[in-house]
Amino acid sequence: MQIALAPMEGLVDEILRDVLTRVGGIDWCVTEFIRVTERLLPAATYHKLAPELFDGAQTRAGTPMRVQFLGSDPQCLADNAAFACSLGAPVIDLNFGCPAKTVNKSRGGAVLLREPELLHTIVREVRRTVPTQIPVTAKMRLGFDDKSVALDCARALAEGGAEQIVVHARTKVEGYKPPAHWEWVARIKEVVSVPVLANGEIWTLEDWYRCRQISGVDDVMLGRGLVSRPGLARQIAAVRAGEQPGEMSWSELQPLLLDFWQQARRKLAPRYAPGRLKQWLAMLTRTYPEASALFAEIRREQDCERIDRLLGATTVKAGWAEAVL
């Protein structure tokens, strides 16, 4: 059984990957998509979006990281994938699920689900170009407008050479609106010979139980559910190990929240760091009442030093700081 952290563009950057994987339970994670159009990207682009390449393509917790690409030019994607492998990418992942309008307008992400033949060609070229020992995987939705070609798309990916398929169980048009159609994951599993992971609307341990029952797959990719409930993967992993799945308390989360803020302060310009903290805090309000109270305090705050004080970053005990840094 595998539990993966989803590659959410504009949200799960290297800072959040680092923090969430240190909670535990995550078997592998994926970069935000690297958009490829018509040229070979420089190494600096990869190192910016995937700085873990400097550390053996893994997070500080030792969680393996895959490099994800998005685009529609088979040869250009293949060339960039091969270059990423030369920089240390251990797995190449291809994005056929992004629902963003700007991405879809430029023939990237979920819009390609209208063209199963192109999906096959892209995966085939990437698989043929990257070193044979480097796995190629893919993520898809159930279609663009409807689900009529979902099975054809899954077959195209598998027959093209994808060794694993993550299925976000909604179409592009459905976006992130409930429900996720986990029964379609079961249908896809029946028509491909490669492992399939279920993704979408897994917010709690109970959701995971239901997803597993309906989809018939044990492997899952967690996105917003894990960002909102950082202990979710650890809970699922505990069940997998036959242990008692305890909830992650707010007091346990606080040091990680502080560490997230301190990393954002170091790596981002002062005008951007507060927004990143508020983005994560807003999602944590779904699980923690304490996050709601803290978010209310800082939602209009832009001064980093005042946020330091609100988080207690300037008065935190030395032992606590050492534990999270």
TORKOL-4160 file (C-alpha; in steps of 0.2 Angstrom, whole numbers, padded with zeros to 4 digits, m for minus):
325
<pt num="1" X="0000" Y="0000" Z="0000"/>
<pt num="2" X="0006" Y="0017" Z="m0004"/>
<pt num="3" X="0001" Y="0035" Z="0002"/>
<pt num="4" X="0007" Y="0049" Z="m0009"/>
<pt num="5" X="0006" Y="0068" Z="m0006"/>
<pt num="6" X="m0002" Y="0077" Z="m0021"/>
<pt num="7" X="0007" Y="0090" Z="m0032"/>
<pt num="8" X="m0004" Y="0105" Z="m0030"/>
<pt num="9" X="0002" Y="0120" Z="m0040"/>
<pt num="10" X="0004" Y="0136" Z="m0029"/>
<pt num="11" X="0001" Y="0126" Z="m0013"/>
<pt num="12" X="0012" Y="0111" Z="m0010"/>
<pt num="13" X="0029" Y="0119" Z="m0013"/>
<pt num="14" X="0046" Y="0113" Z="m0006"/>
<pt num="15" X="0042" Y="0121" Z="0011"/>
<pt num="16" X="0025" Y="0112" Z="0013"/>
<pt num="17" X="0032" Y="0096" Z="0006"/>
<pt num="18" X="0046" Y="0097" Z="0019"/>
<pt num="19" X="0034" Y="0100" Z="0034"/>
<pt num="20" X="0020" Y="0088" Z="0029"/>
<pt num="21" X="0032" Y="0073" Z="0025"/>
<pt num="22" X="0040" Y="0076" Z="0043"/>
<pt num="23" X="0023" Y="0072" Z="0051"/>
<pt num="24" X="0025" Y="0054" Z="0044"/>
<pt num="25" X="0015" Y="0042" Z="0034"/>
<pt num="26" X="0019" Y="0048" Z="0016"/>
<pt num="27" X="0028" Y="0036" Z="0005"/>
<pt num="28" X="0032" Y="0049" Z="m0009"/>
<pt num="29" X="0028" Y="0066" Z="m0015"/>
<pt num="30" X="0028" Y="0075" Z="m0031"/>
<pt num="31" X="0034" Y="0093" Z="m0037"/>
<pt num="32" X="0022" Y="0106" Z="m0043"/>
<pt num="33" X="0021" Y="0104" Z="m0062"/>
<pt num="34" X="0035" Y="0110" Z="m0072"/>
<pt num="35" X="0027" Y="0118" Z="m0088"/>
<pt num="36" X="0036" Y="0113" Z="m0104"/>
<pt num="37" X="0031" Y="0122" Z="m0121"/>
<pt num="38" X="0045" Y="0122" Z="m0134"/>
<pt num="39" X="0062" Y="0122" Z="m0127"/>
<pt num="40" X="0074" Y="0113" Z="m0115"/>
<pt num="41" X="0072" Y="0122" Z="m0098"/>
<pt num="42" X="0088" Y="0127" Z="m0089"/>
<pt num="43" X="0094" Y="0118" Z="m0073"/>
<pt num="44" X="0089" Y="0133" Z="m0063"/>
<pt num="45" X="0071" Y="0130" Z="m0066"/>
<pt num="46" X="0072" Y="0112" Z="m0059"/>
<pt num="47" X="0082" Y="0118" Z="m0044"/>
<pt num="48" X="0069" Y="0132" Z="m0041"/>
<pt num="49" X="0054" Y="0120" Z="m0041"/>
<pt num="50" X="0063" Y="0105" Z="m0035"/>
<pt num="51" X="0077" Y="0110" Z="m0023"/>
<pt num="52" X="0076" Y="0092" Z="m0016"/>
<pt num="53" X="0087" Y="0087" Z="m0031"/>
<pt num="54" X="0101" Y="0094" Z="m0022"/>
<pt num="55" X="0098" Y="0082" Z="m0008"/>
<pt num="56" X="0096" Y="0065" Z="m0017"/>
<pt num="57" X="0078" Y="0070" Z="m0023"/>
<pt num="58" X="0070" Y="0068" Z="m0006"/>
<pt num="59" X="0063" Y="0079" Z="0008"/>
<pt num="60" X="0072" Y="0082" Z="0024"/>
<pt num="61" X="0062" Y="0067" Z="0031"/>
<pt num="62" X="0069" Y="0056" Z="0018"/>
<pt num="63" X="0053" Y="0055" Z="0008"/>
<pt num="64" X="0056" Y="0052" Z="m0011"/>
<pt num="65" X="0051" Y="0066" Z="m0023"/>
<pt num="66" X="0045" Y="0064" Z="m0041"/>
<pt num="67" X="0047" Y="0077" Z="m0054"/>
<pt num="68" X="0031" Y="0081" Z="m0063"/>
<pt num="69" X="0029" Y="0089" Z="m0081"/>
<pt num="70" X="0015" Y="0097" Z="m0090"/>
<pt num="71" X="0013" Y="0100" Z="m0108"/>
<pt num="72" X="0008" Y="0093" Z="m0125"/>
<pt num="73" X="0023" Y="0092" Z="m0136"/>
<pt num="74" X="0029" Y="0074" Z="m0134"/>
<pt num="75" X="0047" Y="0077" Z="m0139"/>
<pt num="76" X="0050" Y="0092" Z="m0129"/>
<pt num="77" X="0043" Y="0084" Z="m0114"/>
<pt num="78" X="0054" Y="0069" Z="m0117"/>
<pt num="79" X="0069" Y="0080" Z="m0119"/>
<pt num="80" X="0066" Y="0089" Z="m0103"/>
<pt num="81" X="0062" Y="0073" Z="m0094"/>
<pt num="82" X="0078" Y="0066" Z="m0099"/>
<pt num="83" X="0087" Y="0082" Z="m0093"/>
<pt num="84" X="0078" Y="0081" Z="m0076"/>
<pt num="85" X="0084" Y="0063" Z="m0074"/>
<pt num="86" X="0102" Y="0069" Z="m0077"/>
<pt num="87" X="0099" Y="0081" Z="m0063"/>
<pt num="88" X="0094" Y="0067" Z="m0051"/>
<pt num="89" X="0075" Y="0065" Z="m0054"/>
<pt num="90" X="0071" Y="0047" Z="m0048"/>
<pt num="91" X="0054" Y="0046" Z="m0056"/>
<pt num="92" X="0046" Y="0056" Z="m0070"/>
<pt num="93" X="0027" Y="0060" Z="m0068"/>
<pt num="94" X="0016" Y="0067" Z="m0081"/>
<pt num="95" X="0001" Y="0079" Z="m0077"/>
<pt num="96" X="m0015" Y="0076" Z="m0087"/>
<pt num="97" X="m0026" Y="0082" Z="m0073"/>
<pt num="98" X="m0023" Y="0100" Z="m0070"/>
<pt num="99" X="m0040" Y="0109" Z="m0072"/>
<pt num="100" X="m0034" Y="0127" Z="m0073"/>
<pt num="101" X="m0041" Y="0137" Z="m0087"/>
<pt num="102" X="m0025" Y="0146" Z="m0092"/>
<pt num="103" X="m0016" Y="0129" Z="m0092"/>
<pt num="104" X="m0030" Y="0120" Z="m0102"/>
<pt num="105" X="m0030" Y="0135" Z="m0115"/>
<pt num="106" X="m0012" Y="0131" Z="m0119"/>
<pt num="107" X="m0015" Y="0113" Z="m0122"/>
<pt num="108" X="m0009" Y="0107" Z="m0105"/>
<pt num="109" X="m0017" Y="0096" Z="m0091"/>
<pt num="110" X="m0034" Y="0090" Z="m0091"/>
<pt num="111" X="m0039" Y="0096" Z="m0109"/>
<pt num="112" X="m0028" Y="0083" Z="m0116"/>
<pt num="113" X="m0040" Y="0070" Z="m0110"/>
<pt num="114" X="m0050" Y="0074" Z="m0125"/>
<pt num="115" X="m0036" Y="0066" Z="m0135"/>
<pt num="116" X="m0031" Y="0048" Z="m0129"/>
<pt num="117" X="m0020" Y="0046" Z="m0144"/>
<pt num="118" X="m0009" Y="0061" Z="m0139"/>
<pt num="119" X="m0008" Y="0054" Z="m0121"/>
<pt num="120" X="m0001" Y="0038" Z="m0128"/>
<pt num="121" X="0011" Y="0047" Z="m0139"/>
<pt num="122" X="0017" Y="0058" Z="m0125"/>
<pt num="123" X="0020" Y="0044" Z="m0113"/>
<pt num="124" X="0028" Y="0033" Z="m0126"/>
<pt num="125" X="0040" Y="0046" Z="m0131"/>
<pt num="126" X="0045" Y="0050" Z="m0113"/>
<pt num="127" X="0047" Y="0032" Z="m0109"/>
<pt num="128" X="0058" Y="0029" Z="m0124"/>
<pt num="129" X="0069" Y="0044" Z="m0120"/>
<pt num="130" X="0072" Y="0043" Z="m0101"/>
<pt num="131" X="0084" Y="0030" Z="m0094"/>
<pt num="132" X="0076" Y="0013" Z="m0093"/>
<pt num="133" X="0078" Y="0012" Z="m0074"/>
<pt num="134" X="0068" Y="0028" Z="m0071"/>
<pt num="135" X="0050" Y="0024" Z="m0069"/>
<pt num="136" X="0037" Y="0035" Z="m0079"/>
<pt num="137" X="0020" Y="0038" Z="m0070"/>
<pt num="138" X="0005" Y="0048" Z="m0074"/>
<pt num="139" X="m0010" Y="0057" Z="m0066"/>
<pt num="140" X="m0027" Y="0059" Z="m0075"/>
<pt num="141" X="m0044" Y="0065" Z="m0071"/>
<pt num="142" X="m0060" Y="0056" Z="m0078"/>
<pt num="143" X="m0061" Y="0067" Z="m0093"/>
<pt num="144" X="m0064" Y="0085" Z="m0098"/>
<pt num="145" X="m0082" Y="0087" Z="m0101"/>
<pt num="146" X="m0088" Y="0070" Z="m0097"/>
<pt num="147" X="m0082" Y="0052" Z="m0092"/>
<pt num="148" X="m0085" Y="0044" Z="m0109"/>
<pt num="149" X="m0066" Y="0042" Z="m0113"/>
<pt num="150" X="m0060" Y="0039" Z="m0096"/>
<pt num="151" X="m0056" Y="0021" Z="m0099"/>
<pt num="152" X="m0048" Y="0025" Z="m0116"/>
<pt num="153" X="m0037" Y="0038" Z="m0108"/>
<pt num="154" X="m0031" Y="0025" Z="m0094"/>
<pt num="155" X="m0027" Y="0012" Z="m0107"/>
<pt num="156" X="m0018" Y="0025" Z="m0118"/>
<pt num="157" X="m0007" Y="0029" Z="m0103"/>
<pt num="158" X="m0003" Y="0011" Z="m0098"/>
<pt num="159" X="0000" Y="0005" Z="m0115"/>
<pt num="160" X="0011" Y="0020" Z="m0118"/>
<pt num="161" X="0022" Y="0015" Z="m0104"/>
<pt num="162" X="0016" Y="0023" Z="m0088"/>
<pt num="163" X="0020" Y="0011" Z="m0074"/>
<pt num="164" X="0008" Y="0019" Z="m0062"/>
<pt num="165" X="m0008" Y="0029" Z="m0064"/>
<pt num="166" X="m0016" Y="0041" Z="m0051"/>
<pt num="167" X="m0034" Y="0044" Z="m0054"/>
<pt num="168" X="m0042" Y="0060" Z="m0048"/>
<pt num="169" X="m0060" Y="0054" Z="m0048"/>
<pt num="170" X="m0068" Y="0069" Z="m0056"/>
<pt num="171" X="m0068" Y="0077" Z="m0073"/>
<pt num="172" X="m0061" Y="0094" Z="m0077"/>
<pt num="173" X="m0078" Y="0102" Z="m0077"/>
<pt num="174" X="m0082" Y="0095" Z="m0060"/>
<pt num="175" X="m0067" Y="0103" Z="m0054"/>
<pt num="176" X="m0066" Y="0100" Z="m0035"/>
<pt num="177" X="m0084" Y="0099" Z="m0032"/>
<pt num="178" X="m0090" Y="0084" Z="m0022"/>
<pt num="179" X="m0092" Y="0070" Z="m0024"/>
<pt num="180" X="m0077" Y="0061" Z="m0031"/>
<pt num="181" X="m0083" Y="0046" Z="m0041"/>
<pt num="182" X="m0072" Y="0032" Z="m0034"/>
<pt num="183" X="m0082" Y="0019" Z="m0043"/>
<pt num="184" X="m0073" Y="0025" Z="m0059"/>
<pt num="185" X="m0057" Y="0021" Z="m0051"/>
<pt num="186" X="m0063" Y="0003" Z="m0049"/>
<pt num="187" X="m0068" Y="0003" Z="m0068"/>
<pt num="188" X="m0051" Y="0010" Z="m0073"/>
<pt num="189" X="m0042" Y="m0003" Z="m0062"/>
<pt num="190" X="m0051" Y="m0017" Z="m0072"/>
<pt num="191" X="m0044" Y="m0011" Z="m0089"/>
<pt num="192" X="m0026" Y="m0008" Z="m0085"/>
<pt num="193" X="m0012" Y="m0019" Z="m0079"/>
<pt num="194" X="m0003" Y="m0006" Z="m0069"/>
<pt num="195" X="m0005" Y="0000" Z="m0051"/>
<pt num="196" X="m0019" Y="0013" Z="m0049"/>
<pt num="197" X="m0020" Y="0026" Z="m0035"/>
<pt num="198" X="m0036" Y="0034" Z="m0030"/>
<pt num="199" X="m0037" Y="0053" Z="m0027"/>
<pt num="200" X="m0050" Y="0066" Z="m0023"/>
<pt num="201" X="m0062" Y="0070" Z="m0007"/>
<pt num="202" X="m0051" Y="0060" Z="0005"/>
<pt num="203" X="m0052" Y="0072" Z="0020"/>
<pt num="204" X="m0054" Y="0059" Z="0035"/>
<pt num="205" X="m0049" Y="0042" Z="0040"/>
<pt num="206" X="m0068" Y="0037" Z="0037"/>
<pt num="207" X="m0067" Y="0044" Z="0019"/>
<pt num="208" X="m0052" Y="0033" Z="0016"/>
<pt num="209" X="m0061" Y="0018" Z="0022"/>
<pt num="210" X="m0076" Y="0022" Z="0010"/>
<pt num="211" X="m0064" Y="0026" Z="m0004"/>
<pt num="212" X="m0055" Y="0009" Z="m0002"/>
<pt num="213" X="m0071" Y="0000" Z="m0001"/>
<pt num="214" X="m0079" Y="0008" Z="m0017"/>
<pt num="215" X="m0063" Y="0010" Z="m0028"/>
<pt num="216" X="m0056" Y="m0007" Z="m0023"/>
<pt num="217" X="m0038" Y="0000" Z="m0022"/>
<pt num="218" X="m0028" Y="0002" Z="m0006"/>
<pt num="219" X="m0016" Y="0015" Z="m0013"/>
<pt num="220" X="m0021" Y="0034" Z="m0012"/>
<pt num="221" X="m0014" Y="0051" Z="m0016"/>
<pt num="222" X="m0020" Y="0064" Z="m0003"/>
<pt num="223" X="m0021" Y="0083" Z="m0008"/>
<pt num="224" X="m0032" Y="0096" Z="0001"/>
<pt num="225" X="m0037" Y="0083" Z="0014"/>
<pt num="226" X="m0019" Y="0081" Z="0020"/>
<pt num="227" X="m0015" Y="0099" Z="0019"/>
<pt num="228" X="m0030" Y="0102" Z="0030"/>
<pt num="229" X="m0027" Y="0087" Z="0042"/>
<pt num="230" X="m0008" Y="0085" Z="0042"/>
<pt num="231" X="m0009" Y="0069" Z="0052"/>
<pt num="232" X="m0021" Y="0060" Z="0040"/>
<pt num="233" X="m0007" Y="0050" Z="0031"/>
<pt num="234" X="0000" Y="0045" Z="0048"/>
<pt num="235" X="m0017" Y="0039" Z="0053"/>
<pt num="236" X="m0019" Y="0029" Z="0037"/>
<pt num="237" X="m0002" Y="0022" Z="0039"/>
<pt num="238" X="m0006" Y="0017" Z="0057"/>
<pt num="239" X="m0021" Y="0007" Z="0051"/>
<pt num="240" X="m0010" Y="m0001" Z="0038"/>
<pt num="241" X="0002" Y="m0007" Z="0052"/>
<pt num="242" X="m0012" Y="m0013" Z="0063"/>
<pt num="243" X="m0009" Y="0001" Z="0075"/>
<pt num="244" X="m0021" Y="0013" Z="0083"/>
<pt num="245" X="m0024" Y="0029" Z="0072"/>
<pt num="246" X="m0023" Y="0044" Z="0084"/>
<pt num="247" X="m0027" Y="0062" Z="0078"/>
<pt num="248" X="m0013" Y="0075" Z="0077"/>
<pt num="249" X="m0016" Y="0088" Z="0091"/>
<pt num="250" X="m0015" Y="0107" Z="0088"/>
<pt num="251" X="0000" Y="0107" Z="0101"/>
<pt num="252" X="0009" Y="0094" Z="0090"/>
<pt num="253" X="0006" Y="0104" Z="0074"/>
<pt num="254" X="0011" Y="0121" Z="0082"/>
<pt num="255" X="0030" Y="0118" Z="0080"/>
<pt num="256" X="0028" Y="0113" Z="0062"/>
<pt num="257" X="0017" Y="0129" Z="0058"/>
<pt num="258" X="0031" Y="0139" Z="0066"/>
<pt num="259" X="0044" Y="0130" Z="0056"/>
<pt num="260" X="0034" Y="0133" Z="0040"/>
<pt num="261" X="0033" Y="0151" Z="0044"/>
<pt num="262" X="0052" Y="0153" Z="0047"/>
<pt num="263" X="0056" Y="0144" Z="0031"/>
<pt num="264" X="0044" Y="0155" Z="0021"/>
<pt num="265" X="0052" Y="0170" Z="0029"/>
<pt num="266" X="0069" Y="0164" Z="0024"/>
<pt num="267" X="0065" Y="0159" Z="0006"/>
<pt num="268" X="0051" Y="0172" Z="0001"/>
<pt num="269" X="0051" Y="0191" Z="m0001"/>
<pt num="270" X="0042" Y="0199" Z="0014"/>
<pt num="271" X="0027" Y="0204" Z="0004"/>
<pt num="272" X="0024" Y="0186" Z="m0001"/>
<pt num="273" X="0028" Y="0176" Z="0015"/>
<pt num="274" X="0012" Y="0181" Z="0025"/>
<pt num="275" X="0001" Y="0175" Z="0011"/>
<pt num="276" X="0009" Y="0158" Z="0011"/>
<pt num="277" X="0006" Y="0157" Z="0030"/>
<pt num="278" X="m0012" Y="0162" Z="0028"/>
<pt num="279" X="m0015" Y="0150" Z="0014"/>
<pt num="280" X="m0011" Y="0135" Z="0024"/>
<pt num="281" X="m0019" Y="0142" Z="0040"/>
<pt num="282" X="m0035" Y="0145" Z="0030"/>
<pt num="283" X="m0035" Y="0126" Z="0025"/>
<pt num="284" X="m0031" Y="0121" Z="0043"/>
<pt num="285" X="m0047" Y="0129" Z="0049"/>
<pt num="286" X="m0057" Y="0115" Z="0042"/>
<pt num="287" X="m0049" Y="0104" Z="0056"/>
<pt num="288" X="m0043" Y="0115" Z="0070"/>
<pt num="289" X="m0053" Y="0128" Z="0079"/>
<pt num="290" X="m0037" Y="0135" Z="0085"/>
<pt num="291" X="m0032" Y="0138" Z="0067"/>
<pt num="292" X="m0048" Y="0148" Z="0065"/>
<pt num="293" X="m0043" Y="0159" Z="0080"/>
<pt num="294" X="m0025" Y="0162" Z="0073"/>
<pt num="295" X="m0031" Y="0165" Z="0056"/>
<pt num="296" X="m0043" Y="0179" Z="0062"/>
<pt num="297" X="m0029" Y="0187" Z="0071"/>
<pt num="298" X="m0017" Y="0188" Z="0056"/>
<pt num="299" X="m0029" Y="0188" Z="0041"/>
<pt num="300" X="m0026" Y="0207" Z="0038"/>
<pt num="301" X="m0008" Y="0207" Z="0044"/>
<pt num="302" X="0006" Y="0210" Z="0032"/>
<pt num="303" X="0021" Y="0215" Z="0044"/>
<pt num="304" X="0032" Y="0199" Z="0046"/>
<pt num="305" X="0038" Y="0205" Z="0063"/>
<pt num="306" X="0021" Y="0207" Z="0070"/>
<pt num="307" X="0017" Y="0189" Z="0063"/>
<pt num="308" X="0033" Y="0183" Z="0072"/>
<pt num="309" X="0026" Y="0189" Z="0088"/>
<pt num="310" X="0008" Y="0182" Z="0085"/>
<pt num="311" X="0016" Y="0165" Z="0082"/>
<pt num="312" X="0027" Y="0167" Z="0097"/>
<pt num="313" X="0042" Y="0165" Z="0086"/>
<pt num="314" X="0052" Y="0177" Z="0096"/>
<pt num="315" X="0049" Y="0169" Z="0113"/>
<pt num="316" X="0049" Y="0151" Z="0108"/>
<pt num="317" X="0059" Y="0140" Z="0120"/>
<pt num="318" X="0076" Y="0135" Z="0113"/>
<pt num="319" X="0072" Y="0117" Z="0114"/>
<pt num="320" X="0056" Y="0118" Z="0104"/>
<pt num="321" X="0065" Y="0128" Z="0091"/>
<pt num="322" X="0079" Y="0115" Z="0090"/>
<pt num="323" X="0066" Y="0102" Z="0088"/>
<pt num="324" X="0058" Y="0109" Z="0072"/>
<pt num="325" X="0073" Y="0117" Z="0064"/>
